[in-house]
Amino acid sequence: MDPHRLAEERSLALHRAVLARLEGDPSVLEQARANVRSMLAEGRSAYYARAWEELLAGPASRLREVLVADTEDARALRQATPFAGVVGPRERWEIWRQVREQAGR
């Protein structure tokens, strides 16, 4: 698997873990909103921050769809995710290991 596709698969797997956390802990949504506010205040990824802001304010079904969709738009949005820190380092490492392992098959 080429490195670009591997990175996309890793991002998708990480966001599946984010979705699982989001469904069990509403504070994850507040953390993402705070991260979007920081992104906007710092002028980072304004286009994507606005898109996430809209998603976080809209129906949960649309947010869930973007978190795990394998579409060009969803892949692009996930590259500027407001869910940094939701998945801890050990779990993130395990996800990366699993994706790398699956790519080698």
C-alpha positions as CSV (number, residue, x, y, z in Angstrom):
1,M,0.0,0.0,0.0
2,D,1.4,3.4,-0.9
3,P,2.2,5.7,2.0
4,H,-0.6,8.2,1.2
5,R,-3.2,5.5,1.3
6,L,-1.7,4.0,4.5
7,A,-2.0,7.5,6.2
8,E,-5.7,7.7,5.1
9,E,-6.4,4.2,6.5
10,R,-4.7,5.2,9.7
11,S,-6.8,8.3,9.9
12,L,-10.0,6.4,9.2
13,A,-9.2,3.8,11.9
14,L,-8.4,6.6,14.4
15,H,-11.7,8.3,13.7
16,R,-13.5,5.0,14.2
17,A,-12.1,5.0,17.7
18,V,-13.1,8.7,18.1
19,L,-16.6,7.8,17.1
20,A,-16.7,5.0,19.7
21,R,-15.6,7.5,22.4
22,L,-18.0,10.2,21.2
23,E,-21.0,7.8,21.5
24,G,-20.0,7.0,25.1
25,D,-18.8,10.4,26.3
26,P,-20.5,13.7,25.4
27,S,-17.5,15.6,26.7
28,V,-15.7,14.5,23.5
29,L,-18.0,16.8,21.5
30,E,-17.2,19.7,23.8
31,Q,-13.4,19.0,23.4
32,A,-13.8,19.1,19.6
33,R,-15.7,22.4,19.8
34,A,-13.0,23.9,22.0
35,N,-10.3,22.6,19.5
36,V,-12.2,24.2,16.6
37,R,-12.4,27.5,18.5
38,S,-8.6,27.3,19.0
39,M,-8.0,26.5,15.3
40,L,-10.1,29.5,14.3
41,A,-8.4,31.9,16.9
42,E,-5.0,30.8,15.7
43,G,-5.9,31.0,12.0
44,R,-5.1,27.4,11.4
45,S,-7.0,25.5,8.7
46,A,-9.8,28.0,8.7
47,Y,-11.7,26.3,5.9
48,Y,-11.7,23.0,7.6
49,A,-12.3,24.5,11.1
50,R,-15.5,26.2,9.7
51,A,-16.6,22.9,8.1
52,W,-16.0,21.1,11.5
53,E,-17.8,23.9,13.3
54,E,-20.9,23.3,11.1
55,L,-20.7,19.5,11.5
56,L,-20.4,19.8,15.3
57,A,-23.4,22.1,15.4
58,G,-25.5,19.9,13.1
59,P,-27.1,16.5,13.3
60,A,-25.1,13.8,15.0
61,S,-25.8,11.5,12.1
62,R,-23.9,13.8,9.7
63,L,-20.9,14.0,12.1
64,R,-20.8,10.2,12.5
65,E,-20.9,9.8,8.7
66,V,-18.0,12.1,8.1
67,L,-15.9,10.5,10.9
68,V,-16.0,7.1,9.2
69,A,-16.8,7.8,5.5
70,D,-14.3,6.8,2.9
71,T,-15.0,9.8,0.6
72,E,-12.7,12.4,-0.6
73,D,-14.4,15.2,1.4
74,A,-14.3,13.1,4.6
75,R,-10.7,12.1,4.1
76,A,-9.8,15.8,3.6
77,L,-11.7,16.9,6.7
78,R,-10.1,14.2,8.9
79,Q,-6.6,15.7,8.0
80,A,-7.6,18.8,10.1
81,T,-9.4,16.9,12.8
82,P,-10.7,18.7,15.9
83,F,-10.5,15.4,17.8
84,A,-6.8,15.5,18.6
85,G,-6.2,14.1,22.0
86,V,-9.4,12.0,22.2
87,V,-7.5,8.8,21.5
88,G,-4.6,8.3,23.8
89,P,-1.0,7.5,22.7
90,R,-1.1,3.8,23.5
91,E,-4.4,3.2,21.7
92,R,-3.2,5.4,18.8
93,W,0.0,3.3,18.5
94,E,-2.0,0.1,18.6
95,I,-4.3,1.4,15.8
96,W,-1.3,2.4,13.7
97,R,0.2,-1.1,14.3
98,Q,-3.0,-2.8,13.2
99,V,-3.4,-0.7,10.1
100,R,0.3,-1.3,9.1
101,E,-0.2,-5.0,9.7
102,Q,-3.3,-5.2,7.6
103,A,-1.6,-3.2,4.8
104,G,1.1,-5.8,4.7
105,R,-1.3,-8.6,3.9
